[in-house]
Amino acid sequence: MKQVDVKSPSRRDFFRKAGIGAGALGATAVTLAAGRGEAAEPVKSPNAAGYRETDHVKKYYELAKF
């Protein structure tokens, strides 16, 4: 029988294949997430005034020195 030398994979090949696998995994995740549907529109109540500076917001501004 003929003896075959088995070459261990190099570090460079390992990282190249790992990078390709991570890219494929990311592309698959984006594709699956894109097919989930549309985002719901926020419900606007008749008395909604938008941004309001409430007590906790004023306290944050005071502590952050805005």
mmCIF file of the N, C-alpha and C atoms, coordinates in Angstrom:
data_MODEL
# 
_entry.id   MODEL 
# 
loop_
_atom_site.group_PDB 
_atom_site.id 
_atom_site.type_symbol 
_atom_site.label_atom_id 
_atom_site.label_alt_id 
_atom_site.label_comp_id 
_atom_site.label_asym_id 
_atom_site.label_entity_id 
_atom_site.label_seq_id 
_atom_site.pdbx_PDB_ins_code 
_atom_site.Cartn_x 
_atom_site.Cartn_y 
_atom_site.Cartn_z 
_atom_site.occupancy 
_atom_site.B_iso_or_equiv 
_atom_site.pdbx_formal_charge 
_atom_site.auth_seq_id 
_atom_site.auth_comp_id 
_atom_site.auth_asym_id 
_atom_site.auth_atom_id 
_atom_site.pdbx_PDB_model_num 
ATOM 1   N N  . MET A 1 1  ? 0.827   -1.181 0.000  1.00 0.00 ? 1  MET A N  1 
ATOM 2   C CA . MET A 1 1  ? 0.000   0.000  0.000  1.00 0.00 ? 1  MET A CA 1 
ATOM 3   C C  . MET A 1 1  ? 0.866   1.237  0.000  1.00 0.00 ? 1  MET A C  1 
ATOM 4   N N  . LYS A 1 2  ? 0.271   2.238  -0.562 1.00 0.00 ? 2  LYS A N  1 
ATOM 5   C CA . LYS A 1 2  ? 0.963   3.512  -0.635 1.00 0.00 ? 2  LYS A CA 1 
ATOM 6   C C  . LYS A 1 2  ? 0.556   4.374  0.561  1.00 0.00 ? 2  LYS A C  1 
ATOM 7   N N  . GLN A 1 3  ? 1.536   4.948  1.221  1.00 0.00 ? 3  GLN A N  1 
ATOM 8   C CA . GLN A 1 3  ? 1.242   5.785  2.385  1.00 0.00 ? 3  GLN A CA 1 
ATOM 9   C C  . GLN A 1 3  ? 1.022   7.224  1.927  1.00 0.00 ? 3  GLN A C  1 
ATOM 10  N N  . VAL A 1 4  ? -0.081  7.833  2.389  1.00 0.00 ? 4  VAL A N  1 
ATOM 11  C CA . VAL A 1 4  ? -0.429  9.194  2.006  1.00 0.00 ? 4  VAL A CA 1 
ATOM 12  C C  . VAL A 1 4  ? -0.154  10.115 3.187  1.00 0.00 ? 4  VAL A C  1 
ATOM 13  N N  . ASP A 1 5  ? 0.560   11.184 2.921  1.00 0.00 ? 5  ASP A N  1 
ATOM 14  C CA . ASP A 1 5  ? 0.825   12.163 3.976  1.00 0.00 ? 5  ASP A CA 1 
ATOM 15  C C  . ASP A 1 5  ? -0.390  13.068 4.130  1.00 0.00 ? 5  ASP A C  1 
ATOM 16  N N  . VAL A 1 6  ? -0.880  13.147 5.343  1.00 0.00 ? 6  VAL A N  1 
ATOM 17  C CA . VAL A 1 6  ? -2.022  14.008 5.623  1.00 0.00 ? 6  VAL A CA 1 
ATOM 18  C C  . VAL A 1 6  ? -1.479  15.329 6.137  1.00 0.00 ? 6  VAL A C  1 
ATOM 19  N N  . LYS A 1 7  ? -1.846  16.390 5.441  1.00 0.00 ? 7  LYS A N  1 
ATOM 20  C CA . LYS A 1 7  ? -1.360  17.715 5.815  1.00 0.00 ? 7  LYS A CA 1 
ATOM 21  C C  . LYS A 1 7  ? -2.400  18.378 6.709  1.00 0.00 ? 7  LYS A C  1 
ATOM 22  N N  . SER A 1 8  ? -1.953  18.896 7.825  1.00 0.00 ? 8  SER A N  1 
ATOM 23  C CA . SER A 1 8  ? -2.892  19.583 8.713  1.00 0.00 ? 8  SER A CA 1 
ATOM 24  C C  . SER A 1 8  ? -3.248  20.935 8.097  1.00 0.00 ? 8  SER A C  1 
ATOM 25  N N  . PRO A 1 9  ? -4.476  21.375 8.309  1.00 0.00 ? 9  PRO A N  1 
ATOM 26  C CA . PRO A 1 9  ? -4.891  22.644 7.722  1.00 0.00 ? 9  PRO A CA 1 
ATOM 27  C C  . PRO A 1 9  ? -4.106  23.808 8.346  1.00 0.00 ? 9  PRO A C  1 
ATOM 28  N N  . SER A 1 10 ? -3.816  24.783 7.532  1.00 0.00 ? 10 SER A N  1 
ATOM 29  C CA . SER A 1 10 ? -3.065  25.924 8.038  1.00 0.00 ? 10 SER A CA 1 
ATOM 30  C C  . SER A 1 10 ? -3.992  26.895 8.758  1.00 0.00 ? 10 SER A C  1 
ATOM 31  N N  . ARG A 1 11 ? -3.416  27.737 9.561  1.00 0.00 ? 11 ARG A N  1 
ATOM 32  C CA . ARG A 1 11 ? -4.183  28.715 10.315 1.00 0.00 ? 11 ARG A CA 1 
ATOM 33  C C  . ARG A 1 11 ? -4.882  29.692 9.369  1.00 0.00 ? 11 ARG A C  1 
ATOM 34  N N  . ARG A 1 12 ? -4.205  30.058 8.308  1.00 0.00 ? 12 ARG A N  1 
ATOM 35  C CA . ARG A 1 12 ? -4.777  30.995 7.338  1.00 0.00 ? 12 ARG A CA 1 
ATOM 36  C C  . ARG A 1 12 ? -6.028  30.410 6.676  1.00 0.00 ? 12 ARG A C  1 
ATOM 37  N N  . ASP A 1 13 ? -5.975  29.128 6.319  1.00 0.00 ? 13 ASP A N  1 
ATOM 38  C CA . ASP A 1 13 ? -7.143  28.475 5.718  1.00 0.00 ? 13 ASP A CA 1 
ATOM 39  C C  . ASP A 1 13 ? -8.295  28.392 6.714  1.00 0.00 ? 13 ASP A C  1 
ATOM 40  N N  . PHE A 1 14 ? -7.965  28.129 7.976  1.00 0.00 ? 14 PHE A N  1 
ATOM 41  C CA . PHE A 1 14 ? -9.007  28.052 9.000  1.00 0.00 ? 14 PHE A CA 1 
ATOM 42  C C  . PHE A 1 14 ? -9.746  29.381 9.117  1.00 0.00 ? 14 PHE A C  1 
ATOM 43  N N  . PHE A 1 15 ? -9.002  30.483 9.221  1.00 0.00 ? 15 PHE A N  1 
ATOM 44  C CA . PHE A 1 15 ? -9.648  31.785 9.375  1.00 0.00 ? 15 PHE A CA 1 
ATOM 45  C C  . PHE A 1 15 ? -10.393 32.202 8.112  1.00 0.00 ? 15 PHE A C  1 
ATOM 46  N N  . ARG A 1 16 ? -9.910  31.811 6.955  1.00 0.00 ? 16 ARG A N  1 
ATOM 47  C CA . ARG A 1 16 ? -10.608 32.124 5.709  1.00 0.00 ? 16 ARG A CA 1 
ATOM 48  C C  . ARG A 1 16 ? -11.961 31.416 5.670  1.00 0.00 ? 16 ARG A C  1 
ATOM 49  N N  . LYS A 1 17 ? -11.961 30.148 6.022  1.00 0.00 ? 17 LYS A N  1 
ATOM 50  C CA . LYS A 1 17 ? -13.217 29.387 6.020  1.00 0.00 ? 17 LYS A CA 1 
ATOM 51  C C  . LYS A 1 17 ? -14.158 29.856 7.128  1.00 0.00 ? 17 LYS A C  1 
ATOM 52  N N  . ALA A 1 18 ? -13.606 30.236 8.264  1.00 0.00 ? 18 ALA A N  1 
ATOM 53  C CA . ALA A 1 18 ? -14.443 30.745 9.358  1.00 0.00 ? 18 ALA A CA 1 
ATOM 54  C C  . ALA A 1 18 ? -15.084 32.070 8.957  1.00 0.00 ? 18 ALA A C  1 
ATOM 55  N N  . GLY A 1 19 ? -14.352 32.925 8.259  1.00 0.00 ? 19 GLY A N  1 
ATOM 56  C CA . GLY A 1 19 ? -14.897 34.203 7.795  1.00 0.00 ? 19 GLY A CA 1 
ATOM 57  C C  . GLY A 1 19 ? -15.995 34.010 6.773  1.00 0.00 ? 19 GLY A C  1 
ATOM 58  N N  . ILE A 1 20 ? -15.811 33.074 5.875  1.00 0.00 ? 20 ILE A N  1 
ATOM 59  C CA . ILE A 1 20 ? -16.835 32.793 4.868  1.00 0.00 ? 20 ILE A CA 1 
ATOM 60  C C  . ILE A 1 20 ? -18.086 32.241 5.547  1.00 0.00 ? 20 ILE A C  1 
ATOM 61  N N  . GLY A 1 21 ? -17.902 31.374 6.536  1.00 0.00 ? 21 GLY A N  1 
ATOM 62  C CA . GLY A 1 21 ? -19.041 30.812 7.265  1.00 0.00 ? 21 GLY A CA 1 
ATOM 63  C C  . GLY A 1 21 ? -19.798 31.879 8.043  1.00 0.00 ? 21 GLY A C  1 
ATOM 64  N N  . ALA A 1 22 ? -19.072 32.801 8.672  1.00 0.00 ? 22 ALA A N  1 
ATOM 65  C CA . ALA A 1 22 ? -19.728 33.871 9.429  1.00 0.00 ? 22 ALA A CA 1 
ATOM 66  C C  . ALA A 1 22 ? -20.493 34.797 8.492  1.00 0.00 ? 22 ALA A C  1 
ATOM 67  N N  . GLY A 1 23 ? -19.930 35.076 7.328  1.00 0.00 ? 23 GLY A N  1 
ATOM 68  C CA . GLY A 1 23 ? -20.620 35.917 6.348  1.00 0.00 ? 23 GLY A CA 1 
ATOM 69  C C  . GLY A 1 23 ? -21.888 35.252 5.836  1.00 0.00 ? 23 GLY A C  1 
ATOM 70  N N  . ALA A 1 24 ? -21.810 33.966 5.592  1.00 0.00 ? 24 ALA A N  1 
ATOM 71  C CA . ALA A 1 24 ? -22.996 33.237 5.130  1.00 0.00 ? 24 ALA A CA 1 
ATOM 72  C C  . ALA A 1 24 ? -24.064 33.197 6.216  1.00 0.00 ? 24 ALA A C  1 
ATOM 73  N N  . LEU A 1 25 ? -23.643 33.027 7.454  1.00 0.00 ? 25 LEU A N  1 
ATOM 74  C CA . LEU A 1 25 ? -24.593 33.022 8.566  1.00 0.00 ? 25 LEU A CA 1 
ATOM 75  C C  . LEU A 1 25 ? -25.277 34.383 8.708  1.00 0.00 ? 25 LEU A C  1 
ATOM 76  N N  . GLY A 1 26 ? -24.518 35.460 8.580  1.00 0.00 ? 26 GLY A N  1 
ATOM 77  C CA . GLY A 1 26 ? -25.097 36.799 8.654  1.00 0.00 ? 26 GLY A CA 1 
ATOM 78  C C  . GLY A 1 26 ? -26.062 37.073 7.522  1.00 0.00 ? 26 GLY A C  1 
ATOM 79  N N  . ALA A 1 27 ? -25.704 36.656 6.316  1.00 0.00 ? 27 ALA A N  1 
ATOM 80  C CA . ALA A 1 27 ? -26.596 36.855 5.171  1.00 0.00 ? 27 ALA A CA 1 
ATOM 81  C C  . ALA A 1 27 ? -27.893 36.068 5.340  1.00 0.00 ? 27 ALA A C  1 
ATOM 82  N N  . THR A 1 28 ? -27.792 34.884 5.891  1.00 0.00 ? 28 THR A N  1 
ATOM 83  C CA . THR A 1 28 ? -28.990 34.081 6.137  1.00 0.00 ? 28 THR A CA 1 
ATOM 84  C C  . THR A 1 28 ? -29.882 34.742 7.178  1.00 0.00 ? 28 THR A C  1 
ATOM 85  N N  . ALA A 1 29 ? -29.278 35.278 8.226  1.00 0.00 ? 29 ALA A N  1 
ATOM 86  C CA . ALA A 1 29 ? -30.059 35.942 9.281  1.00 0.00 ? 29 ALA A CA 1 
ATOM 87  C C  . ALA A 1 29 ? -30.773 37.168 8.736  1.00 0.00 ? 29 ALA A C  1 
ATOM 88  N N  . VAL A 1 30 ? -30.098 37.938 7.896  1.00 0.00 ? 30 VAL A N  1 
ATOM 89  C CA . VAL A 1 30 ? -30.723 39.132 7.313  1.00 0.00 ? 30 VAL A CA 1 
ATOM 90  C C  . VAL A 1 30 ? -31.864 38.735 6.401  1.00 0.00 ? 30 VAL A C  1 
ATOM 91  N N  . THR A 1 31 ? -31.670 37.699 5.620  1.00 0.00 ? 31 THR A N  1 
ATOM 92  C CA . THR A 1 31 ? -32.713 37.238 4.708  1.00 0.00 ? 31 THR A CA 1 
ATOM 93  C C  . THR A 1 31 ? -33.943 36.757 5.473  1.00 0.00 ? 31 THR A C  1 
ATOM 94  N N  . LEU A 1 32 ? -33.726 36.018 6.541  1.00 0.00 ? 32 LEU A N  1 
ATOM 95  C CA . LEU A 1 32 ? -34.849 35.524 7.332  1.00 0.00 ? 32 LEU A CA 1 
ATOM 96  C C  . LEU A 1 32 ? -35.562 36.659 8.058  1.00 0.00 ? 32 LEU A C  1 
ATOM 97  N N  . ALA A 1 33 ? -34.822 37.629 8.548  1.00 0.00 ? 33 ALA A N  1 
ATOM 98  C CA . ALA A 1 33 ? -35.428 38.739 9.281  1.00 0.00 ? 33 ALA A CA 1 
ATOM 99  C C  . ALA A 1 33 ? -36.202 39.659 8.332  1.00 0.00 ? 33 ALA A C  1 
ATOM 100 N N  . ALA A 1 34 ? -35.781 39.769 7.095  1.00 0.00 ? 34 ALA A N  1 
ATOM 101 C CA . ALA A 1 34 ? -36.447 40.654 6.144  1.00 0.00 ? 34 ALA A CA 1 
ATOM 102 C C  . ALA A 1 34 ? -37.820 40.117 5.752  1.00 0.00 ? 34 ALA A C  1 
ATOM 103 N N  . GLY A 1 35 ? -38.036 38.854 5.839  1.00 0.00 ? 35 GLY A N  1 
ATOM 104 C CA . GLY A 1 35 ? -39.290 38.261 5.417  1.00 0.00 ? 35 GLY A CA 1 
ATOM 105 C C  . GLY A 1 35 ? -40.340 38.196 6.512  1.00 0.00 ? 35 GLY A C  1 
ATOM 106 N N  . ARG A 1 36 ? -40.127 38.842 7.627  1.00 0.00 ? 36 ARG A N  1 
ATOM 107 C CA . ARG A 1 36 ? -41.055 38.731 8.746  1.00 0.00 ? 36 ARG A CA 1 
ATOM 108 C C  . ARG A 1 36 ? -42.274 39.623 8.636  1.00 0.00 ? 36 ARG A C  1 
ATOM 109 N N  . GLY A 1 37 ? -42.271 40.614 7.792  1.00 0.00 ? 37 GLY A N  1 
ATOM 110 C CA . GLY A 1 37 ? -43.455 41.451 7.651  1.00 0.00 ? 37 GLY A CA 1 
ATOM 111 C C  . GLY A 1 37 ? -43.133 42.909 7.866  1.00 0.00 ? 37 GLY A C  1 
ATOM 112 N N  . GLU A 1 38 ? -44.168 43.693 7.866  1.00 0.00 ? 38 GLU A N  1 
ATOM 113 C CA . GLU A 1 38 ? -44.007 45.128 8.010  1.00 0.00 ? 38 GLU A CA 1 
ATOM 114 C C  . GLU A 1 38 ? -44.186 45.536 9.465  1.00 0.00 ? 38 GLU A C  1 
ATOM 115 N N  . ALA A 1 39 ? -43.570 46.644 9.811  1.00 0.00 ? 39 ALA A N  1 
ATOM 116 C CA . ALA A 1 39 ? -43.693 47.157 11.173 1.00 0.00 ? 39 ALA A CA 1 
ATOM 117 C C  . ALA A 1 39 ? -45.041 47.846 11.330 1.00 0.00 ? 39 ALA A C  1 
ATOM 118 N N  . ALA A 1 40 ? -45.608 47.722 12.498 1.00 0.00 ? 40 ALA A N  1 
ATOM 119 C CA . ALA A 1 40 ? -46.892 48.358 12.770 1.00 0.00 ? 40 ALA A CA 1 
ATOM 120 C C  . ALA A 1 40 ? -46.695 49.859 12.954 1.00 0.00 ? 40 ALA A C  1 
ATOM 121 N N  . GLU A 1 41 ? -47.645 50.628 12.494 1.00 0.00 ? 41 GLU A N  1 
ATOM 122 C CA . GLU A 1 41 ? -47.583 52.073 12.662 1.00 0.00 ? 41 GLU A CA 1 
ATOM 123 C C  . GLU A 1 41 ? -47.992 52.419 14.085 1.00 0.00 ? 41 GLU A C  1 
ATOM 124 N N  . PRO A 1 42 ? -47.348 53.420 14.682 1.00 0.00 ? 42 PRO A N  1 
ATOM 125 C CA . PRO A 1 42 ? -47.711 53.786 16.041 1.00 0.00 ? 42 PRO A CA 1 
ATOM 126 C C  . PRO A 1 42 ? -49.124 54.357 16.097 1.00 0.00 ? 42 PRO A C  1 
ATOM 127 N N  . VAL A 1 43 ? -49.807 54.042 17.158 1.00 0.00 ? 43 VAL A N  1 
ATOM 128 C CA . VAL A 1 43 ? -51.167 54.537 17.349 1.00 0.00 ? 43 VAL A CA 1 
ATOM 129 C C  . VAL A 1 43 ? -51.090 55.933 17.944 1.00 0.00 ? 43 VAL A C  1 
ATOM 130 N N  . LYS A 1 44 ? -51.742 56.891 17.303 1.00 0.00 ? 44 LYS A N  1 
ATOM 131 C CA . LYS A 1 44 ? -51.722 58.262 17.791 1.00 0.00 ? 44 LYS A CA 1 
ATOM 132 C C  . LYS A 1 44 ? -53.031 58.554 18.510 1.00 0.00 ? 44 LYS A C  1 
ATOM 133 N N  . SER A 1 45 ? -52.903 58.890 19.765 1.00 0.00 ? 45 SER A N  1 
ATOM 134 C CA . SER A 1 45 ? -54.102 59.238 20.515 1.00 0.00 ? 45 SER A CA 1 
ATOM 135 C C  . SER A 1 45 ? -54.434 60.711 20.258 1.00 0.00 ? 45 SER A C  1 
ATOM 136 N N  . PRO A 1 46 ? -55.679 61.097 20.405 1.00 0.00 ? 46 PRO A N  1 
ATOM 137 C CA . PRO A 1 46 ? -56.073 62.460 20.109 1.00 0.00 ? 46 PRO A CA 1 
ATOM 138 C C  . PRO A 1 46 ? -55.420 63.499 21.015 1.00 0.00 ? 46 PRO A C  1 
ATOM 139 N N  . ASN A 1 47 ? -55.013 63.119 22.224 1.00 0.00 ? 47 ASN A N  1 
ATOM 140 C CA . ASN A 1 47 ? -54.414 64.094 23.126 1.00 0.00 ? 47 ASN A CA 1 
ATOM 141 C C  . ASN A 1 47 ? -52.889 63.990 23.176 1.00 0.00 ? 47 ASN A C  1 
ATOM 142 N N  . ALA A 1 48 ? -52.274 63.262 22.251 1.00 0.00 ? 48 ALA A N  1 
ATOM 143 C CA . ALA A 1 48 ? -50.826 63.116 22.240 1.00 0.00 ? 48 ALA A CA 1 
ATOM 144 C C  . ALA A 1 48 ? -50.189 64.410 21.733 1.00 0.00 ? 48 ALA A C  1 
ATOM 145 N N  . ALA A 1 49 ? -49.306 64.974 22.539 1.00 0.00 ? 49 ALA A N  1 
ATOM 146 C CA . ALA A 1 49 ? -48.666 66.237 22.187 1.00 0.00 ? 49 ALA A CA 1 
ATOM 147 C C  . ALA A 1 49 ? -47.232 66.021 21.724 1.00 0.00 ? 49 ALA A C  1 
ATOM 148 N N  . GLY A 1 50 ? -46.787 64.781 21.632 1.00 0.00 ? 50 GLY A N  1 
ATOM 149 C CA . GLY A 1 50 ? -45.413 64.521 21.221 1.00 0.00 ? 50 GLY A CA 1 
ATOM 150 C C  . GLY A 1 50 ? -44.477 64.584 22.415 1.00 0.00 ? 50 GLY A C  1 
ATOM 151 N N  . TYR A 1 51 ? -43.358 65.266 22.254 1.00 0.00 ? 51 TYR A N  1 
ATOM 152 C CA . TYR A 1 51 ? -42.354 65.353 23.310 1.00 0.00 ? 51 TYR A CA 1 
ATOM 153 C C  . TYR A 1 51 ? -42.860 66.239 24.439 1.00 0.00 ? 51 TYR A C  1 
ATOM 154 N N  . ARG A 1 52 ? -42.742 65.712 25.648 1.00 0.00 ? 52 ARG A N  1 
ATOM 155 C CA . ARG A 1 52 ? -43.112 66.487 26.832 1.00 0.00 ? 52 ARG A CA 1 
ATOM 156 C C  . ARG A 1 52 ? -41.956 66.417 27.813 1.00 0.00 ? 52 ARG A C  1 
ATOM 157 N N  . GLU A 1 53 ? -41.640 67.517 28.408 1.00 0.00 ? 53 GLU A N  1 
ATOM 158 C CA . GLU A 1 53 ? -40.564 67.564 29.379 1.00 0.00 ? 53 GLU A CA 1 
ATOM 159 C C  . GLU A 1 53 ? -41.167 67.303 30.756 1.00 0.00 ? 53 GLU A C  1 
ATOM 160 N N  . THR A 1 54 ? -41.149 66.047 31.143 1.00 0.00 ? 54 THR A N  1 
ATOM 161 C CA . THR A 1 54 ? -41.738 65.643 32.415 1.00 0.00 ? 54 THR A CA 1 
ATOM 162 C C  . THR A 1 54 ? -40.702 65.775 33.530 1.00 0.00 ? 54 THR A C  1 
ATOM 163 N N  . ASP A 1 55 ? -41.106 65.464 34.749 1.00 0.00 ? 55 ASP A N  1 
ATOM 164 C CA . ASP A 1 55 ? -40.213 65.612 35.901 1.00 0.00 ? 55 ASP A CA 1 
ATOM 165 C C  . ASP A 1 55 ? -38.970 64.737 35.778 1.00 0.00 ? 55 ASP A C  1 
ATOM 166 N N  . HIS A 1 56 ? -39.141 63.492 35.322 1.00 0.00 ? 56 HIS A N  1 
ATOM 167 C CA . HIS A 1 56 ? -37.963 62.623 35.221 1.00 0.00 ? 56 HIS A CA 1 
ATOM 168 C C  . HIS A 1 56 ? -37.022 63.070 34.108 1.00 0.00 ? 56 HIS A C  1 
ATOM 169 N N  . VAL A 1 57 ? -37.551 63.682 33.061 1.00 0.00 ? 57 VAL A N  1 
ATOM 170 C CA . VAL A 1 57 ? -36.705 64.212 31.993 1.00 0.00 ? 57 VAL A CA 1 
ATOM 171 C C  . VAL A 1 57 ? -35.943 65.436 32.501 1.00 0.00 ? 57 VAL A C  1 
ATOM 172 N N  . LYS A 1 58 ? -36.619 66.286 33.246 1.00 0.00 ? 58 LYS A N  1 
ATOM 173 C CA . LYS A 1 58 ? -35.957 67.460 33.821 1.00 0.00 ? 58 LYS A CA 1 
ATOM 174 C C  . LYS A 1 58 ? -34.848 67.035 34.779 1.00 0.00 ? 58 LYS A C  1 
ATOM 175 N N  . LYS A 1 59 ? -35.086 65.994 35.565 1.00 0.00 ? 59 LYS A N  1 
ATOM 176 C CA . LYS A 1 59 ? -34.078 65.485 36.489 1.00 0.00 ? 59 LYS A CA 1 
ATOM 177 C C  . LYS A 1 59 ? -32.872 64.951 35.723 1.00 0.00 ? 59 LYS A C  1 
ATOM 178 N N  . TYR A 1 60 ? -33.115 64.260 34.609 1.00 0.00 ? 60 TYR A N  1 
ATOM 179 C CA . TYR A 1 60 ? -32.015 63.749 33.786 1.00 0.00 ? 60 TYR A CA 1 
ATOM 180 C C  . TYR A 1 60 ? -31.192 64.908 33.222 1.00 0.00 ? 60 TYR A C  1 
ATOM 181 N N  . TYR A 1 61 ? -31.852 65.916 32.710 1.00 0.00 ? 61 TYR A N  1 
ATOM 182 C CA . TYR A 1 61 ? -31.144 67.085 32.174 1.00 0.00 ? 61 TYR A CA 1 
ATOM 183 C C  . TYR A 1 61 ? -30.324 67.771 33.260 1.00 0.00 ? 61 TYR A C  1 
ATOM 184 N N  . GLU A 1 62 ? -30.863 67.821 34.457 1.00 0.00 ? 62 GLU A N  1 
ATOM 185 C CA . GLU A 1 62 ? -30.166 68.451 35.562 1.00 0.00 ? 62 GLU A CA 1 
ATOM 186 C C  . GLU A 1 62 ? -28.899 67.667 35.919 1.00 0.00 ? 62 GLU A C  1 
ATOM 187 N N  . LEU A 1 63 ? -29.025 66.339 35.963 1.00 0.00 ? 63 LEU A N  1 
ATOM 188 C CA . LEU A 1 63 ? -27.882 65.505 36.303 1.00 0.00 ? 63 LEU A CA 1 
ATOM 189 C C  . LEU A 1 63 ? -26.850 65.440 35.178 1.00 0.00 ? 63 LEU A C  1 
ATOM 190 N N  . ALA A 1 64 ? -27.303 65.535 33.936 1.00 0.00 ? 64 ALA A N  1 
ATOM 191 C CA . ALA A 1 64 ? -26.392 65.471 32.794 1.00 0.00 ? 64 ALA A CA 1 
ATOM 192 C C  . ALA A 1 64 ? -25.849 66.842 32.444 1.00 0.00 ? 64 ALA A C  1 
ATOM 193 N N  . LYS A 1 65 ? -26.347 67.868 33.087 1.00 0.00 ? 65 LYS A N  1 
ATOM 194 C CA . LYS A 1 65 ? -25.929 69.264 32.872 1.00 0.00 ? 65 LYS A CA 1 
ATOM 195 C C  . LYS A 1 65 ? -26.154 69.725 31.442 1.00 0.00 ? 65 LYS A C  1 
ATOM 196 N N  . PHE A 1 66 ? -27.369 69.474 30.941 1.00 0.00 ? 66 PHE A N  1 
ATOM 197 C CA . PHE A 1 66 ? -27.750 69.964 29.629 1.00 0.00 ? 66 PHE A CA 1 
ATOM 198 C C  . PHE A 1 66 ? -28.388 71.316 29.762 1.00 0.00 ? 66 PHE A C  1 
# 
